[in-house]
Amino acid sequence: MAFQLAACAEMLWQDKPMAWRAARLTEMGFGVGLWNWPAWDLDALEKTGANFTIMNGYLQGRLTDAEGADMLLASAQETAQVGKRLGFDRLNLHGTGLGDMGVPIPLIGSFAPGYEQRARDTLNRICDMAEEEGVTFTLENLNPIDHPGCPFRSTGDVLALVSAVNRPQLRINLDLYHTQIGEGDLIRWTQACLPWIGEVQVADNPGRCQPGTGEINYPGIARALADMGYDGPVGMEAFAKGEEEAALDAFRAAFTL
Ligand SMILES: O=C(O)C(=O)CO
């Protein structure tokens, strides 16, 4: 059983240019995940020939009201254009942005009554666009401590929405670091999400560093994923404790069966 391993370049070698990081991950045999595309030099990234796996969209708007939904659809479509240019497999609808003064704000939801139906309608519009563009979006579970106020602060929220929309253009980006903080019970949540998983993301807790630096039994999770028949993407979205190369080797070892 071989998983498709990738790592988030944003969190590694933070003193190096992004294209350098993408090239280094490629040399080491990993796919490349990225955040925040407006800051990047797309030409330089394109030249790396990296296998770009998942990109956090630079999103504006909201899922849950007409005006916000139009904005969100437009920014998801811009994300799709950048994603297609670099050949990303998945585009992540990230639930928060940074407002004035760097305070996190919910971008794609709200807690108003009835928000689920409006959110489903907007996600269906995003799926229609994704079908035309030939791209896949994911919705990621976040946790309420790192992302207070975010509507998708539990695995259950994300599972409920993605399973209700139930379209191939919308998958779950199951982030087990966030699940661990929010809910725990990682293997049961993975099993519940399995039919809709587009990617599994990993980091240990506390500290959000590579597998083996905290309390999560990632080799056990890798075995459970294999037993469930999952052989899809696993992305390390984590800081390196120590040297990046050693952190990536530890990640690879945890997910090599
Ligand atoms: O912002 C976060 O915490 C993320 O997991 C980004 O994907």
The ligand as a Tripos MOL2 file, in Angstrom:
@<TRIPOS>MOLECULE
LIG
    7     6     1     0     0
SMALL
NO_CHARGES

@<TRIPOS>ATOM
      1 O1         -5.0620   27.4130    8.5380 O.co2     1 LIG1
      2 C1         -4.9380   26.2370    8.9080 C.2       1 LIG1
      3 O2         -4.8550   25.9580   10.1100 O.co2     1 LIG1
      4 C2         -4.8830   25.2110    7.9260 C.2       1 LIG1
      5 O3         -5.0060   24.0490    8.2560 O.2       1 LIG1
      6 C3         -4.6500   25.5990    6.5190 C.3       1 LIG1
      7 O4         -4.9320   24.6260    5.6010 O.3       1 LIG1
@<TRIPOS>BOND
     1     1     2 2
     2     2     3 1
     3     2     4 1
     4     4     5 2
     5     4     6 1
     6     6     7 1
@<TRIPOS>SUBSTRUCTURE
     1 LIG1         1 GROUP 0 **** ****
